[in-house]
Amino acid sequence: MNNLTTESRRTGYFFILFAILLWSSIGILVRLSEVEIHVLIFYSLLVSIMIQGVVVSQKKYRGEITGLKKLSYPFILGIVSMLNNFTFFYAFQNTTIANAVLTHYTAPIIVAFLASAFLGEKATLRLITAMVIASAGLWILLNGFSVGEAHGYGLAAGLASGLFYAIIIILSRSYSRHFSPVVLSFWANTFIVVMLLPFIRAVPLHAWRSFLVMGIVHSTIAPILYFKGLQTVTANRAAVLGYIEPVSAILLSMLLLNEKPGIYSAFGGVLILFSGYLTMKGED
């Protein structure tokens, strides 16, 4: 039984890390799409729910939604996900990228408190150590904060996105026990599309490739993998592993955009990867 549990957790780590790797490429597509954020989110999720709708229409999934009360779970997740996206992108637009990312990744610290209060998951000494190392690595990677009055709204938005990201992890961990990953992803995405529909005025056909790739990769495959991983991986561990996303983004920018990080960025990335190793190493 213990071996089965260990194997299940390893599989969960793989799903979460793969999802993080996929999500880390989203910045490249945002840059290439050249459309407003809400438009990009809307059409990519529209592609996603058309794909997922084919799957959830199968008989074995239809029984998972039995009433309005159960539908409220992915509805709440959809609202929080949308708030997370908008505050994170607002931070990108109103402060430095480093400020936006550093404030966003206050999420693992918030998760440590929320997971203890709502999920009964205690933050162990190893996880706290991994969190400290990852935070230090992220600080070095991004060369710290830029402060000043001009950054106030961006910093506030980044902190808000960190809170929403933490809530997403807690909700996903909780709801993943009651829904198939594809069903949870389908309904959360559907509610976001419905909420964004009144703000859509046109179809930017020039960005159809971005919509298609994001709809398939970032809005379908990645969240399903992440929800699947959260069935066996605790919220605290998943949150710390999230620090790997900016490292993956930098590696992808090196490969696809020919961007070259400095030596400090490389050192910070090594610290973050080491924190991921501590997080996944054995039982606490």
N, C-alpha and C positions, 0 to 999 in steps of 0.2 A: 504493500500500500504506500509506504514511504517513497519507494522508487517511482511508483506511478505519479505521486504528487510532485516529486522533483522533476520528472520528465515533463509533466504538465506545465510546471513553472518555466522550464527552459523553453518550451514551445511558446508560452505566453510572452517571454522576453523577446523571442525572435519576431513574433507578430508586432509587438510594440516598436522595436527597433526598425523594422522594415517600414512601418507606417511613418515613423519619424523621418527616415531617409527620404521617403516619397514627399512628405510635407516640406522638407527643407528646400525642395526645388521650386516652391511656389513663387518665391521672389523673382526668379528669372522670368516666369510666365507673366507675372504682374507687370514687369518692365516691358516685355515684348508686346503685350496686348494693347497698350495705349488706350484704355477705356477707363471710365470711372469705376471706383471700387464696387459700389452697389450693383452696377451693371454687370461687372465681371462675376460677382458672387451669384447674382440671379441666374444668368444664363448657364454657368457651369453647374449649378445645382439643378437647373431644369433638365440638362442632359443627364445628370445623375439619377433623378427620380424616374425618368423614362426607362433607364436601364434597370434600376432596382425594382420598378413597378412590375416588370415582367417576372422577376423572381418571386416577389412577395405575393403575387396573384396565385401562386401554386397552393394547392390544398393544405400542405403541411405547415404553411406560414399563416394562412388566413385565420386560424383559431387563436392566434396570439393576441389579437385585438378583439376584445369582447364587449367593450363599452366605453363611454366617454371618460370614465374615471381613469382607465388604463391609458387612454390616448393623452391624458394630461401630462404623463411623464415625458414622452418625446416632445410635447409642445413646450414644456418648461425648458428642456434641453435645447430646443431650437432657439428660443428667445435668448438664453444665456450665450449660446454660440454666436448669434448675430451681434449681440452687444460686445462680445470679445473681439470679433473681427473689426467692428467699426472703431472701437476705442484703440485697438492696436494700430490700425492703419492711420487713424487720426494722429496718434503719437508720432508715427513715421513722418507725417506731413508737417508737424509743428514743433519738432525738436530733432536732435541728432539721432541717427540710427542706433548709436551706442546707448543713448538715454532710453530710447524706446525699448530696446532688447533687455537692458539691465533692469528696468522697472517691470517689464513683462515677466521676467523670470524671478520675481519675488514669489511667484505662484507656489513653488515647492515648500517654501516656508509656511505659507498660508495653508497648504494642503496638510502639513504636519499637524496643525491645530484642528482643522476641520475633520480630518480622518479619525483623529482620536475621539472627537466629540460625537460624530455622527456614524462612524463605521466601526468604532472600537479597535482601530488599527494604531498601535503604539509606534512612535518613532524610536528605533533602537539607536544605540551609540554608533553602530556602523553607518546607519543611514544619515545620522546627523553629521558624522565625519565626512561622508561622501558629499553631503549638501554643502558643507563649508568649503571643501576642496573645489567643487564645481562652481560655486559662487566666486571664489578667488580666481579660478581659471577664466570664467566669463569676464570678470573685471579686467584681467590682463589682456584677454583676447580683444576686447573692445576699447581698451585704453581709458577706462573709467568714465565718470560723468562729466558733462558740461553743464554748468549752473549759470543762472542769471534770470532776470525777469522775462526775457523773450522765450525761455524754455518752460515757463510755469504751466501753461495749459497742456503742453506735450507731455511733461512729466506726470501731471495728474491723470491724463488719459492712459499713459503707460502703466501706472499703478492700478488704475481701474481694470485694464486689460489683464493684469496679473491676477486680480481678484476673480474676474470672470473665468479665466483659464483654470484657476484652482477649483472653482465651483463646477466647471465642466468635468474635471477629473473625478470629483466626488460623485456627481450625478451619474457619470458614465459607469463608474465602478458599481454603484448601487443598481442602476437600471440594467446593466449587462447580465445580471443574475436572473432577470425576469423576461428578457427579450432576446431573440436571435439577433446577432449583430446587424444583419441586413435589414431586418424589420425596424430596429431602433434607428439606424441611419436613414432609412427611407422616410419615416414619419418626421424625424427632426428636420431633414432637408425640405420636405414638403411644406412644413409650417413656415420655414424661412422664405421659401419662394412665394407663398401666399402673402406674407407680411411685406415683401419687397415689391410685389406686383403693382401697387398704386404709384410707385415712383419710377417705373420704367416707361420711357417715352419712345424708344426707337430700338431697332435691331442693328447693331454695328457689325455688319457682315464681314468686315475686314479682319475681325478678331475671332472668326469661327474656329480656327485651329486651337486657339487658347481655350475657348469654351469647351471644345471637345476633349482636349487633353486633361484640363482641370476637372471636368465632369467625370471622366473615367478614372483618372489616377488619384486626384486629391480629394474628390468628394464621394467616391464610391469605394475604390480599393482600400485607400488609407484608413478612413474611419471604420470600415468593417474589420480590418486587421486590428486596429487599436481597441475597438470594443471587444473583439475576440480575446485579445491579450489580457484585458482587464478582468476577464472571467477567472483568471488564475494568478494574476499579479496584483499586489496591493497598490492602493492609490499612492502611497508614499514612494514606493519604488518607481512607479510609472512617472511620477512627477520629477524625480531626480534624473531619470533617463531622458527626460525632455530637454535637459541641458545639451544633449548631443546634437540637437537640431541646428543651432548656429554653426557648430563645427562642420556638419555635413553641408550646410549652405555655402560655407567658405570653400570647402573642397570642390563642390560643384561649380562654383564661380571660377575656380582655377582651371577646371577642365573645359568649361563651356564658354566662359567670358574672358579667359586669359588674364584674370586678376591675380596678383601676387601678394599674399599676406606677408607681413614682416616677421622677424624672429620672435617678437613678443607674442604675436598672434599664435604662432606655432607652439610656443611654450604653454600658453593658456589652453590651447586645444588639447595638448597632452594631459594637462591636469583634469580637464573635463572627461576625457576618455578614461583616465584612471578612476575617476569617481564613478563612472559607469561600471567599471570592473568591480569596484567595491560593492556596488549596489546589487550586482547579480551573483556575487560570490557566495555560494553555499547558503546554509540556514543560519539565522541569527539566534 
